Amino acid sequence: MIYIKLTSEILNVQSCIDRVMSPESGGIDVFIGTVRSATKGKKVVQLEFEAYEPMALKEINKIAEEVLNKWPVHKMLIYHRTGILQIGEIPVIIAVSAAHRDAAFDACRYAIDTLKQTVPIWKKEVFEDGAVWVAAHP
Amino acid sequence: MIIDILAFGIAKEIFGGSSITIELSGSSIGYLKEMLEDKYPRLKQLASYMIAVNNEYANNDQEIKQGDEIAVIPPVSGG
């Protein structure tokens, strides 16, 4: 079972866990991304996330399907925020349930690592003296 | 062929808007990239960028057809 979402609304960790919970699962692995207050010593004011929504959903779905093919996991959830986020807010939640922990850990790690490489979502870091699109320049 | 190109992230700033319309004389992705880089040299300063056709990443030798949804995808940074 796959649950994916792009939303401008606040992500709720508990409801994501509830979604992937299943009686046959022995564990749930959850990755929660949070907005940190500084990058390379520079104070971050807020982050702005922009998505190419139809393509981002397609790429997120590909990741979830790949995970289900590669590991014996039961349910896979990938939720991502768009819009303006403040320090400490949650831009991304990945949750995976499986019978055994190895599959859940591996699948969760794979999902967040691949999301960062393939999904067309962009993050702008806003500092006190300007803003930068993350990873845009070498 | 006249096509619209969607832009996201820093590409939006380089183009000065969320889409541009250009007249294309060739039809491959590689040719489109050359045209865009001539017109918007700042694209060459990016770490990398991709073109998506109909919501899928495209190779340089892929052909563009009238009506395709074309987008410039600068380096992604979600998560």
Backbone of each chain as ProteinMPNN parsed JSONL, in Angstrom:
{"seq_chain_A": "MIYIKLTSEILNVQSCIDRVMSPESGGIDVFIGTVRSATKGKKVVQLEFEAYEPMALKEINKIAEEVLNKWPVHKMLIYHRTGILQIGEIPVIIAVSAAHRDAAFDACRYAIDTLKQTVPIWKKEVFEDGAVWVAAHP", "coords_chain_A": {"N_chain_A": [[0.838, -1.197, 0.0], [0.522, 2.192, -0.87], [1.042, 5.537, 0.157], [0.982, 8.795, -0.827], [1.732, 12.311, -0.86], [1.576, 15.768, -1.669], [1.618, 18.806, -0.103], [0.391, 21.969, 1.144], [-0.268, 22.161, 3.703], [0.28, 21.727, 7.28], [2.304, 18.955, 8.304], [1.411, 15.997, 10.004], [2.894, 13.985, 12.304], [2.04, 11.777, 13.869], [-0.326, 10.988, 12.572], [0.696, 10.078, 10.189], [2.155, 7.847, 11.011], [0.074, 6.277, 11.992], [-1.217, 5.73, 9.577], [0.511, 3.897, 8.246], [0.613, 1.79, 9.939], [0.112, -1.667, 10.587], [-1.452, -4.833, 11.285], [0.165, -7.017, 10.649], [2.713, -6.057, 10.728], [5.994, -5.718, 12.162], [7.369, -3.566, 12.862], [7.903, 0.006, 12.49], [9.512, 2.338, 10.499], [10.519, 5.667, 10.596], [11.257, 8.633, 8.907], [11.824, 11.96, 9.605], [12.023, 15.017, 8.248], [13.395, 18.138, 9.214], [13.276, 21.711, 9.452], [16.275, 23.362, 9.691], [18.094, 25.749, 11.731], [20.352, 27.015, 10.761], [22.745, 27.278, 8.066], [25.88, 26.286, 7.144], [26.887, 27.936, 9.195], [25.41, 30.217, 8.838], [22.606, 32.157, 9.69], [19.369, 30.929, 9.217], [16.3, 32.197, 8.091], [13.802, 31.386, 7.051], [12.42, 28.671, 5.054], [11.616, 28.108, 1.63], [9.571, 26.057, -0.259], [9.21, 24.755, -3.467], [7.348, 23.012, -5.901], [7.224, 21.008, -8.866], [4.386, 20.024, -9.463], [2.745, 17.807, -10.742], [4.761, 16.191, -11.866], [6.442, 15.783, -9.688], [4.812, 14.248, -7.991], [4.599, 12.006, -9.571], [7.262, 11.091, -9.638], [7.684, 10.639, -6.911], [5.866, 8.606, -6.5], [7.053, 6.636, -8.079], [9.324, 6.046, -6.554], [8.149, 4.956, -4.257], [6.901, 2.706, -5.354], [9.113, 1.298, -6.29], [10.356, 0.735, -3.866], [8.486, -1.034, -2.731], [8.787, -3.139, -4.474], [11.402, -3.905, -4.043], [11.924, -4.432, -1.32], [10.663, -6.383, 1.465], [8.241, -4.84, 2.472], [5.328, -3.516, 4.125], [3.591, -1.178, 4.15], [3.961, 2.06, 2.713], [4.772, 5.38, 3.095], [5.013, 8.634, 1.79], [5.211, 11.909, 2.348], [5.261, 15.333, 1.429], [5.959, 18.757, 1.985], [4.921, 21.958, 0.611], [5.533, 25.435, -0.097], [5.985, 28.091, 2.362], [8.137, 27.477, 5.065], [8.834, 27.497, 8.558], [11.567, 27.613, 10.976], [12.171, 24.47, 12.456], [9.818, 23.366, 11.537], [8.213, 20.748, 9.573], [9.301, 19.507, 6.586], [9.249, 17.055, 5.256], [8.024, 13.701, 5.5], [8.761, 10.323, 5.822], [7.462, 7.137, 6.044], [7.597, 3.753, 6.892], [6.323, 0.505, 7.058], [7.063, -2.811, 8.138], [7.59, -6.404, 8.389], [9.957, -7.023, 9.62], [12.795, -5.259, 11.027], [15.104, -4.656, 9.439], [14.365, -4.406, 6.709], [12.613, -2.247, 6.89], [14.236, -0.122, 7.831], [16.164, -0.006, 5.708], [14.556, 0.531, 3.465], [13.417, 2.982, 4.117], [15.611, 4.68, 4.273], [16.538, 4.478, 1.646], [14.377, 5.647, 0.32], [14.307, 8.384, 1.211], [16.869, 9.218, 0.416], [16.738, 8.868, -2.38], [14.582, 10.488, -3.054], [15.695, 13.01, -2.589], [17.385, 13.142, -4.748], [15.924, 12.826, -7.145], [13.293, 13.895, -7.208], [11.338, 16.532, -8.459], [11.489, 19.037, -6.643], [12.129, 22.103, -5.071], [14.228, 23.985, -2.915], [14.407, 26.986, -1.241], [16.631, 28.816, 0.601], [16.153, 31.246, 2.938], [17.927, 33.901, 4.099], [19.015, 36.395, 6.522], [20.091, 38.382, 4.982], [19.487, 37.914, 2.306], [18.688, 35.402, -0.253], [18.932, 31.939, -1.261], [18.8, 29.475, -3.79], [18.923, 26.192, -2.989], [21.633, 24.035, -3.791], [21.723, 24.823, -6.451], [23.944, 25.979, -7.715], [27.382, 25.021, -8.514]], "CA_chain_A": [[0.0, 0.0, 0.0], [1.326, 3.419, -1.003], [0.393, 6.815, 0.457], [1.85, 9.925, -1.162], [1.018, 13.597, -0.817], [2.25, 17.072, -1.66], [0.603, 19.654, 0.54], [0.838, 23.209, 1.777], [-0.724, 22.083, 5.097], [1.22, 21.156, 8.247], [2.326, 17.491, 8.342], [1.219, 15.464, 11.352], [3.691, 12.762, 12.397], [1.248, 10.651, 14.391], [-1.291, 10.461, 11.594], [1.474, 9.315, 9.198], [2.453, 6.547, 11.637], [-1.19, 5.518, 12.004], [-1.486, 5.292, 8.209], [1.302, 2.732, 7.801], [0.509, 0.713, 10.918], [-0.713, -2.792, 10.16], [-1.303, -5.918, 12.263], [1.234, -7.972, 10.314], [4.017, -5.394, 10.802], [6.731, -5.828, 13.424], [7.999, -2.284, 13.164], [7.714, 1.133, 11.568], [10.651, 3.246, 10.468], [10.026, 6.985, 10.184], [12.215, 9.732, 8.762], [11.164, 13.269, 9.674], [12.914, 16.129, 7.93], [13.006, 19.371, 9.916], [13.978, 22.911, 8.981], [17.26, 23.756, 10.709], [18.189, 27.195, 11.898], [21.547, 27.608, 10.152], [23.474, 26.535, 7.054], [27.275, 26.739, 7.134], [27.068, 29.018, 10.152], [24.581, 31.38, 8.534], [21.267, 32.021, 10.259], [18.266, 30.787, 8.262], [15.068, 32.817, 8.561], [12.747, 30.441, 6.673], [12.64, 27.968, 3.801], [10.468, 28.084, 0.716], [9.594, 24.865, -1.109], [8.414, 24.83, -4.691], [7.32, 21.703, -6.568], [6.565, 20.808, -10.166], [3.546, 19.067, -8.744], [2.405, 16.507, -11.362], [5.964, 15.375, -12.035], [6.933, 15.411, -8.353], [3.985, 13.128, -7.525], [4.963, 10.835, -10.382], [8.573, 10.603, -9.183], [7.52, 10.096, -5.55], [5.193, 7.318, -6.662], [8.051, 5.678, -8.589], [10.157, 5.631, -5.416], [7.346, 4.077, -3.395], [6.71, 1.415, -6.044], [10.407, 0.615, -6.276], [10.561, 0.21, -2.506], [7.639, -2.211, -2.531], [9.345, -4.247, -5.265], [12.746, -4.29, -3.608], [11.978, -4.882, 0.079], [9.384, -6.917, 1.972], [7.592, -3.875, 3.362], [3.872, -3.583, 4.019], [3.019, 0.104, 3.729], [4.985, 3.068, 2.458], [4.179, 6.726, 3.038], [5.922, 9.751, 1.503], [4.502, 13.188, 2.315], [6.186, 16.47, 1.321], [5.34, 20.078, 2.057], [5.281, 23.039, -0.294], [5.278, 26.739, 0.505], [6.957, 28.666, 3.302], [8.253, 26.756, 6.34], [9.656, 28.154, 9.577], [12.511, 26.753, 11.686], [11.545, 23.42, 13.257], [8.693, 22.745, 10.841], [8.533, 19.458, 8.928], [9.065, 19.496, 5.149], [9.064, 15.72, 4.67], [7.902, 12.522, 6.364], [8.747, 9.013, 5.17], [7.138, 6.111, 7.036], [7.572, 2.424, 6.276], [6.092, -0.607, 7.993], [7.525, -4.102, 7.632], [7.576, -7.455, 9.414], [11.249, -6.982, 10.32], [13.347, -3.896, 10.999], [16.105, -4.398, 8.394], [13.688, -3.923, 5.504], [12.035, -0.926, 7.156], [15.343, 0.85, 7.843], [16.767, 0.12, 4.369], [13.583, 1.143, 2.553], [13.235, 4.37, 4.519], [16.851, 5.362, 3.871], [16.525, 4.538, 0.184], [13.324, 6.574, -0.122], [14.69, 9.79, 1.405], [18.042, 9.501, -0.423], [16.321, 8.96, -3.785], [13.749, 11.694, -3.161], [16.577, 14.176, -2.682], [18.081, 13.152, -6.038], [15.106, 12.725, -8.362], [11.959, 14.505, -7.199], [11.44, 17.962, -8.774], [11.101, 19.963, -5.575], [13.256, 23.016, -4.857], [14.238, 24.618, -1.597], [15.095, 28.271, -1.205], [16.965, 29.216, 1.956], [16.071, 32.694, 3.091], [18.778, 34.395, 5.179], [18.674, 37.774, 6.878], [20.596, 39.317, 3.968], [19.283, 37.43, 0.947], [18.131, 34.057, -0.378], [19.68, 31.073, -2.176], [18.212, 28.186, -4.171], [19.886, 25.184, -2.534], [22.233, 23.112, -4.769], [21.622, 25.309, -7.835], [25.261, 26.249, -8.302], [28.415, 24.13, -8.001]], "C_chain_A": [[0.88, 1.258, 0.0], [0.473, 4.641, -0.636], [1.361, 7.932, 0.098], [1.033, 11.219, -1.147], [1.998, 14.759, -0.932], [1.223, 18.036, -1.093], [1.203, 20.934, 1.1], [0.411, 23.231, 3.248], [0.344, 21.435, 5.984], [1.127, 19.626, 8.26], [2.248, 17.015, 9.79], [1.882, 14.081, 11.441], [2.841, 11.571, 12.832], [0.286, 10.094, 13.348], [-0.578, 9.705, 10.474], [1.793, 7.923, 9.734], [1.197, 5.665, 11.628], [-1.516, 4.941, 10.627], [-0.768, 4.004, 7.83], [1.234, 1.559, 8.78], [-0.335, -0.425, 10.354], [-0.44, -3.974, 11.078], [-0.15, -6.865, 11.938], [2.636, -7.369, 10.428], [4.648, -5.566, 12.182], [7.414, -4.525, 13.79], [7.706, -1.245, 12.101], [8.955, 1.994, 11.647], [10.162, 4.577, 9.911], [11.203, 7.943, 10.036], [11.417, 11.032, 8.757], [12.207, 14.323, 9.346], [12.447, 17.353, 8.703], [13.843, 20.54, 9.396], [14.969, 23.348, 10.056], [17.555, 25.248, 10.621], [19.406, 27.838, 11.252], [22.125, 26.694, 9.089], [24.86, 27.142, 6.97], [27.462, 27.982, 8.003], [26.209, 30.249, 9.916], [23.153, 31.158, 9.008], [20.186, 31.977, 9.176], [16.998, 31.392, 8.873], [13.873, 31.898, 8.283], [13.151, 29.724, 5.391], [11.389, 28.068, 2.946], [10.619, 26.866, -0.191], [8.66, 25.047, -2.293], [8.457, 23.455, -5.351], [6.718, 21.83, -7.959], [5.598, 19.662, -9.878], [3.242, 17.76, -9.476], [3.628, 15.593, -11.506], [6.507, 14.915, -10.687], [6.13, 14.218, -7.816], [4.333, 11.844, -8.277], [6.285, 10.225, -9.905], [8.487, 10.018, -7.769], [6.861, 8.721, -5.625], [6.149, 6.238, -7.177], [8.902, 5.137, -7.441], [9.392, 4.627, -4.552], [7.152, 2.707, -4.045], [7.996, 0.6, -6.059], [10.665, -0.031, -4.917], [9.745, -1.064, -2.3], [8.143, -3.414, -3.332], [10.634, -4.793, -4.687], [12.805, -4.886, -2.218], [10.629, -5.436, 0.517], [8.751, -5.958, 2.976], [6.083, -3.907, 3.129], [3.281, -2.289, 3.478], [4.115, 1.152, 3.678], [4.31, 4.415, 2.326], [5.27, 7.756, 2.748], [5.079, 11.019, 1.373], [5.528, 14.321, 2.255], [5.409, 17.773, 1.324], [5.741, 20.958, 0.885], [5.031, 24.352, 0.447], [6.346, 27.139, 1.506], [6.943, 27.897, 4.613], [9.2, 27.483, 7.277], [10.591, 27.13, 10.221], [11.744, 25.733, 12.538], [10.342, 22.774, 12.594], [9.176, 21.547, 10.027], [8.245, 19.515, 7.426], [8.757, 18.108, 4.586], [8.91, 14.661, 5.753], [7.89, 11.283, 5.477], [8.413, 8.007, 6.27], [6.962, 4.774, 6.329], [7.274, 1.382, 7.344], [6.52, -1.91, 7.33], [7.481, -5.116, 8.76], [8.833, -7.369, 10.259], [11.97, -5.667, 10.072], [14.328, -3.63, 9.86], [15.455, -3.803, 7.143], [13.155, -2.51, 5.719], [13.12, 0.158, 7.152], [15.881, 1.091, 6.428], [15.836, 0.864, 3.414], [13.437, 2.635, 2.848], [14.433, 5.204, 4.061], [16.889, 5.547, 2.348], [15.529, 5.601, -0.302], [13.76, 8.028, 0.062], [15.901, 10.143, 0.535], [17.637, 9.705, -1.888], [15.453, 10.196, -4.006], [14.626, 12.935, -3.36], [17.283, 14.275, -4.031], [17.158, 13.31, -7.233], [13.816, 13.544, -8.365], [12.061, 16.021, -7.436], [10.757, 18.858, -7.736], [12.333, 20.806, -5.287], [13.077, 23.771, -3.559], [15.035, 25.909, -1.687], [15.347, 28.612, 0.254], [16.954, 30.727, 2.021], [16.884, 33.084, 4.326], [18.357, 35.832, 5.51], [19.064, 38.755, 5.766], [20.428, 38.795, 2.539], [18.755, 36.011, 0.94], [18.9, 33.268, -1.434], [18.863, 29.826, -2.501], [19.258, 27.117, -3.873], [20.318, 24.288, -3.701], [22.23, 23.626, -6.212], [22.986, 25.478, -8.49], [26.324, 25.323, -7.723], [29.197, 24.767, -6.852]], "O_chain_A": [[1.842, 1.367, 0.761], [-0.673, 4.759, -1.067], [2.451, 8.007, 0.664], [-0.174, 11.221, -1.384], [3.093, 14.734, -0.37], [0.083, 18.075, -1.555], [2.373, 20.974, 1.481], [0.689, 24.196, 3.96], [1.199, 20.692, 5.502], [0.033, 19.062, 8.231], [2.917, 17.547, 10.676], [1.487, 13.141, 10.752], [2.913, 10.494, 12.24], [0.101, 8.881, 13.248], [-1.155, 8.801, 9.87], [1.711, 6.937, 9.002], [1.251, 4.479, 11.303], [-2.02, 3.823, 10.51], [-1.341, 3.129, 7.182], [1.733, 0.471, 8.492], [-1.365, -0.19, 9.723], [0.668, -4.116, 11.596], [0.447, -7.45, 12.841], [3.632, -8.07, 10.25], [3.97, -5.564, 13.209], [7.968, -4.385, 14.88], [7.319, -1.562, 10.976], [9.404, 2.344, 12.739], [9.479, 4.62, 8.888], [12.043, 8.051, 10.93], [10.458, 11.183, 8.0], [13.171, 14.499, 10.092], [11.246, 17.585, 8.837], [14.978, 20.36, 8.957], [14.581, 23.663, 11.18], [17.309, 25.906, 9.61], [19.499, 29.065, 11.193], [22.013, 25.473, 9.191], [25.014, 28.344, 6.755], [28.11, 28.948, 7.6], [26.262, 31.209, 10.685], [22.561, 30.107, 8.762], [20.099, 32.868, 8.331], [16.669, 31.127, 10.03], [13.042, 31.661, 9.16], [14.106, 30.12, 4.723], [10.266, 28.107, 3.449], [11.664, 26.667, -0.811], [7.5, 25.432, -2.152], [9.503, 22.805, -5.355], [5.826, 22.645, -8.199], [5.94, 18.489, -10.027], [3.453, 16.69, -8.905], [3.542, 14.383, -11.296], [6.98, 13.786, -10.558], [6.705, 13.287, -7.252], [4.358, 10.753, -7.707], [6.412, 9.006, -9.783], [9.141, 9.02, -7.467], [7.244, 7.794, -4.912], [6.069, 5.079, -6.769], [9.169, 3.938, -7.36], [9.926, 3.586, -4.169], [7.227, 1.677, -3.376], [7.982, -0.616, -5.868], [11.124, -1.169, -4.823], [10.246, -2.051, -1.762], [7.955, -4.561, -2.928], [10.934, -5.98, -4.814], [13.637, -5.752, -1.95], [9.584, -5.023, 0.015], [8.728, -6.227, 4.177], [5.625, -4.285, 2.051], [2.564, -2.293, 2.477], [5.057, 1.143, 4.47], [3.38, 4.576, 1.536], [6.324, 7.75, 3.385], [4.329, 11.182, 0.41], [6.545, 14.277, 2.947], [4.334, 17.873, 0.733], [6.769, 20.733, 0.247], [4.388, 24.366, 1.497], [7.456, 26.607, 1.506], [5.886, 27.684, 5.207], [10.229, 28.014, 6.859], [10.426, 25.925, 10.031], [10.798, 26.081, 13.244], [9.886, 21.725, 13.05], [10.374, 21.355, 9.82], [7.082, 19.567, 7.024], [8.085, 17.988, 3.562], [9.575, 14.712, 6.788], [7.125, 11.193, 4.517], [9.036, 8.035, 7.332], [6.275, 4.673, 5.312], [7.896, 1.375, 8.406], [6.362, -2.09, 6.123], [7.354, -4.757, 9.931], [8.796, -7.609, 11.466], [11.782, -5.035, 9.034], [14.393, -2.508, 9.357], [15.941, -2.816, 6.592], [13.238, -1.671, 4.822], [12.949, 1.218, 6.549], [16.035, 2.234, 5.999], [16.277, 1.72, 2.647], [13.346, 3.45, 1.93], [14.271, 6.3, 3.526], [17.224, 6.617, 1.84], [15.821, 6.357, -1.228], [13.594, 8.831, -0.857], [15.962, 11.239, -0.024], [18.139, 10.612, -2.554], [15.577, 10.871, -5.028], [14.33, 13.794, -4.191], [17.731, 15.353, -4.423], [17.566, 13.876, -8.247], [13.297, 13.855, -9.437], [12.775, 16.717, -6.714], [9.643, 19.35, -7.919], [13.451, 20.291, -5.26], [11.973, 24.139, -3.158], [16.177, 25.926, -2.145], [14.414, 28.691, 1.054], [17.649, 31.404, 1.264], [16.583, 32.664, 5.443], [17.473, 36.403, 4.872], [18.456, 39.815, 5.62], [21.171, 39.208, 1.649], [18.411, 35.466, 1.989], [19.447, 33.84, -2.377], [18.302, 29.193, -1.607], [20.351, 27.137, -4.438], [19.49, 23.84, -4.494], [22.693, 22.922, -7.109], [23.165, 25.163, -9.666], [26.204, 24.879, -6.581], [30.107, 24.145, -6.305]]}, "seq_chain_B": "MIIDILAFGIAKEIFGGSSITIELSGSSIGYLKEMLEDKYPRLKQLASYMIAVNNEYANNDQEIKQGDEIAVIPPVSGG", "coords_chain_B": {"N_chain_B": [[8.489, 25.366, -34.93], [6.484, 26.383, -32.263], [6.958, 26.558, -28.855], [5.955, 26.252, -25.396], [7.728, 26.698, -22.386], [8.083, 25.496, -19.179], [9.233, 26.795, -16.053], [11.1, 26.322, -13.054], [12.098, 26.906, -9.61], [15.381, 28.165, -9.497], [15.5, 28.501, -12.232], [13.269, 29.883, -12.935], [13.878, 32.414, -12.072], [16.004, 32.956, -13.771], [14.756, 32.96, -16.26], [13.001, 34.98, -15.817], [10.336, 34.592, -15.22], [7.526, 32.272, -14.814], [7.106, 30.801, -17.072], [8.199, 30.515, -20.508], [7.926, 31.37, -23.981], [9.129, 29.955, -26.9], [10.487, 29.944, -30.253], [11.276, 27.12, -31.979], [13.734, 25.718, -34.017], [14.978, 23.282, -34.439], [14.319, 19.9, -33.245], [15.215, 18.313, -31.171], [15.962, 17.512, -27.706], [18.577, 18.154, -26.985], [19.145, 20.15, -28.83], [17.299, 22.083, -28.089], [18.33, 22.706, -25.545], [20.75, 23.914, -26.246], [19.777, 26.188, -27.579], [18.414, 27.458, -25.487], [20.529, 27.953, -23.748], [22.022, 29.753, -25.232], [20.309, 31.915, -25.287], [19.806, 32.355, -22.596], [22.36, 32.635, -20.834], [23.013, 32.224, -18.148], [22.072, 29.747, -17.433], [24.111, 27.982, -17.935], [25.75, 28.266, -15.802], [24.696, 26.805, -13.782], [24.799, 23.966, -11.506], [23.895, 21.715, -12.765], [21.332, 20.832, -15.117], [18.114, 19.608, -16.103], [15.88, 18.583, -18.75], [12.431, 18.136, -18.764], [9.987, 16.13, -20.333], [6.627, 15.927, -20.75], [6.331, 15.326, -17.981], [8.438, 13.532, -17.501], [11.908, 12.826, -17.103], [14.115, 13.754, -19.745], [16.289, 12.552, -22.381], [19.148, 13.921, -24.211], [18.883, 13.282, -26.934], [16.235, 12.853, -27.373], [13.157, 13.532, -29.104], [11.137, 16.451, -29.546], [7.654, 16.941, -29.572], [4.878, 18.706, -31.003], [2.737, 20.144, -28.638], [3.736, 18.758, -26.464], [4.454, 18.787, -22.943], [6.85, 20.803, -21.72], [9.567, 21.233, -19.496], [11.986, 23.044, -17.591], [14.329, 21.724, -15.445], [16.054, 22.584, -12.812], [18.881, 21.792, -10.548], [17.604, 19.568, -8.139], [16.261, 19.927, -4.797], [14.764, 18.876, -2.689], [13.255, 17.567, 0.368]], "CA_chain_B": [[7.536, 24.949, -33.897], [6.48, 27.292, -31.108], [6.662, 25.791, -27.642], [6.017, 26.887, -24.076], [8.618, 25.984, -21.482], [7.838, 25.822, -17.767], [10.467, 26.964, -15.291], [10.946, 26.188, -11.604], [13.272, 27.241, -8.797], [16.239, 29.234, -10.013], [15.239, 28.698, -13.668], [12.231, 30.909, -12.999], [14.576, 33.707, -11.952], [16.819, 33.145, -14.981], [13.838, 33.297, -17.364], [12.205, 36.15, -15.46], [8.916, 34.24, -15.147], [7.327, 30.828, -14.624], [7.174, 30.115, -18.364], [8.579, 31.322, -21.668], [7.529, 30.782, -25.264], [10.2, 30.156, -27.881], [10.324, 29.279, -31.541], [12.33, 26.113, -32.05], [13.893, 25.269, -35.404], [15.244, 21.836, -34.392], [13.311, 19.322, -32.356], [15.724, 17.441, -30.103], [16.197, 18.137, -26.406], [19.919, 18.729, -27.043], [19.048, 21.398, -29.583], [16.565, 23.025, -27.218], [19.241, 23.167, -24.492], [21.678, 24.871, -26.87], [19.043, 27.439, -27.809], [18.142, 28.108, -24.194], [21.797, 28.443, -23.178], [22.386, 30.961, -25.992], [19.424, 33.0, -24.893], [19.921, 32.546, -21.136], [23.67, 32.052, -20.509], [23.117, 31.847, -16.726], [21.777, 28.308, -17.301], [25.385, 27.251, -17.98], [26.426, 28.377, -14.497], [24.073, 25.887, -12.818], [25.524, 22.721, -11.263], [23.379, 20.871, -13.843], [19.876, 20.984, -15.246], [17.513, 18.604, -16.976], [14.617, 18.955, -19.374], [11.401, 17.101, -18.628], [8.949, 16.118, -21.357], [5.433, 15.258, -20.221], [6.583, 14.869, -16.607], [9.505, 12.533, -17.389], [13.224, 13.326, -17.508], [14.383, 13.42, -21.151], [17.686, 12.531, -22.861], [19.442, 14.929, -25.227], [18.48, 12.91, -28.307], [14.774, 12.71, -27.476], [12.52, 14.53, -29.971], [9.993, 17.162, -28.973], [6.503, 17.019, -30.468], [3.926, 19.774, -30.711], [1.798, 19.78, -27.573], [4.42, 18.188, -25.296], [4.692, 19.709, -21.825], [8.301, 20.885, -21.555], [9.943, 21.995, -18.299], [13.397, 23.086, -17.208], [14.46, 21.214, -14.073], [17.377, 22.839, -12.229], [19.191, 20.789, -9.524], [16.512, 19.466, -7.17], [16.752, 20.072, -3.422], [13.671, 18.589, -1.761], [13.581, 16.804, 1.572]], "C_chain_B": [[7.645, 25.908, -32.709], [6.099, 26.496, -29.863], [6.742, 26.663, -26.387], [6.924, 26.034, -23.212], [8.357, 26.458, -20.066], [9.178, 25.922, -17.041], [10.157, 26.903, -13.801], [12.229, 26.597, -10.909], [14.063, 28.358, -9.444], [16.003, 29.499, -11.498], [14.177, 29.78, -13.873], [12.855, 32.308, -12.919], [15.393, 33.997, -13.203], [15.932, 33.575, -16.159], [13.038, 34.582, -17.085], [10.717, 35.858, -15.437], [8.756, 32.729, -15.068], [7.158, 30.072, -15.94], [7.631, 31.088, -19.449], [8.059, 30.617, -22.919], [8.664, 31.016, -26.237], [9.857, 29.451, -29.196], [11.541, 28.393, -31.742], [12.484, 25.677, -33.498], [14.31, 23.799, -35.488], [14.255, 21.215, -33.437], [13.872, 18.409, -31.272], [15.912, 18.236, -28.817], [17.571, 18.82, -26.392], [19.902, 20.079, -27.745], [18.349, 22.482, -28.758], [17.503, 23.592, -26.144], [20.244, 24.184, -25.043], [21.007, 26.222, -27.07], [18.819, 28.212, -26.518], [19.417, 28.703, -23.607], [22.307, 29.683, -23.92], [21.598, 32.162, -25.485], [19.553, 33.363, -23.416], [21.23, 31.927, -20.637], [23.815, 31.641, -19.035], [22.786, 30.372, -16.488], [23.07, 27.495, -17.232], [26.14, 27.316, -16.659], [25.825, 27.434, -13.456], [24.921, 24.633, -12.66], [25.152, 21.698, -12.342], [21.941, 21.297, -14.057], [19.377, 19.955, -16.237], [16.301, 19.228, -17.66], [13.643, 17.8, -19.14], [10.394, 17.258, -19.758], [7.788, 15.296, -20.811], [5.693, 14.576, -18.871], [7.583, 13.728, -16.455], [10.821, 13.186, -17.8], [13.545, 12.857, -18.925], [15.886, 13.408, -21.439], [17.87, 13.585, -23.937], [18.931, 14.569, -26.622], [16.966, 12.687, -28.456], [14.178, 13.852, -28.306], [11.318, 15.169, -29.257], [8.874, 17.206, -30.003], [5.602, 18.172, -30.037], [2.965, 19.3, -29.608], [2.446, 19.128, -26.358], [4.519, 19.24, -24.196], [6.189, 19.674, -21.5], [8.61, 21.721, -20.312], [11.45, 21.948, -18.088], [13.488, 22.722, -15.723], [15.875, 21.51, -13.568], [17.653, 21.812, -11.117], [18.12, 20.762, -8.433], [17.083, 19.509, -5.748], [15.627, 19.871, -2.413], [14.184, 17.86, -0.528], [13.938, 17.71, 2.738]], "O_chain_B": [[8.736, 26.201, -32.219], [5.054, 25.846, -29.822], [7.476, 27.65, -26.324], [6.9, 24.806, -23.289], [8.401, 27.654, -19.778], [10.133, 25.222, -17.376], [9.11, 27.361, -13.344], [13.3, 26.635, -11.514], [13.505, 29.364, -9.882], [16.274, 30.6, -11.978], [14.197, 30.501, -14.871], [12.426, 33.244, -13.594], [15.47, 35.142, -13.648], [16.309, 34.439, -16.95], [12.476, 35.186, -17.998], [9.908, 36.769, -15.614], [9.724, 31.987, -15.233], [7.076, 28.843, -15.94], [7.475, 32.303, -19.33], [7.79, 29.416, -22.904], [9.123, 32.148, -26.393], [9.062, 28.512, -29.242], [12.682, 28.851, -31.682], [11.505, 25.308, -34.146], [14.034, 23.135, -36.488], [13.425, 21.923, -32.866], [13.109, 17.792, -30.529], [16.008, 19.463, -28.833], [17.719, 19.92, -25.859], [20.558, 21.028, -27.313], [18.766, 23.64, -28.741], [17.485, 24.791, -25.862], [20.55, 25.184, -24.394], [21.586, 27.267, -26.772], [19.001, 29.428, -26.451], [19.407, 29.798, -23.046], [22.941, 30.554, -23.325], [22.131, 33.254, -25.285], [19.426, 34.527, -23.037], [21.223, 30.829, -20.081], [24.652, 30.798, -18.712], [23.171, 29.807, -15.464], [23.132, 26.461, -16.568], [27.053, 26.526, -16.417], [26.38, 27.28, -12.368], [25.674, 24.271, -13.564], [25.994, 20.913, -12.777], [21.391, 22.051, -13.254], [20.121, 19.489, -17.1], [15.769, 20.248, -17.22], [13.999, 16.632, -19.301], [9.997, 18.371, -20.1], [7.945, 14.128, -20.457], [5.329, 13.421, -18.654], [7.598, 13.037, -15.436], [10.856, 13.998, -18.725], [13.283, 11.706, -19.274], [16.655, 14.151, -20.828], [16.901, 14.086, -24.507], [18.586, 15.455, -27.403], [16.485, 12.369, -29.544], [14.632, 14.993, -28.223], [10.602, 14.527, -28.49], [9.12, 17.479, -31.177], [5.571, 18.558, -28.869], [2.451, 18.183, -29.659], [1.793, 18.958, -25.328], [4.649, 20.432, -24.474], [6.72, 18.652, -21.065], [8.008, 22.772, -20.093], [12.101, 20.942, -18.37], [12.826, 23.318, -14.873], [16.801, 20.758, -13.87], [16.761, 21.037, -10.771], [17.77, 21.8, -7.872], [18.245, 19.168, -5.528], [15.535, 20.586, -1.415], [15.374, 17.575, -0.397], [14.239, 17.223, 3.828]]}, "name": "protein", "num_of_chains": 2, "seq": "MIYIKLTSEILNVQSCIDRVMSPESGGIDVFIGTVRSATKGKKVVQLEFEAYEPMALKEINKIAEEVLNKWPVHKMLIYHRTGILQIGEIPVIIAVSAAHRDAAFDACRYAIDTLKQTVPIWKKEVFEDGAVWVAAHPMIIDILAFGIAKEIFGGSSITIELSGSSIGYLKEMLEDKYPRLKQLASYMIAVNNEYANNDQEIKQGDEIAVIPPVSGG"}
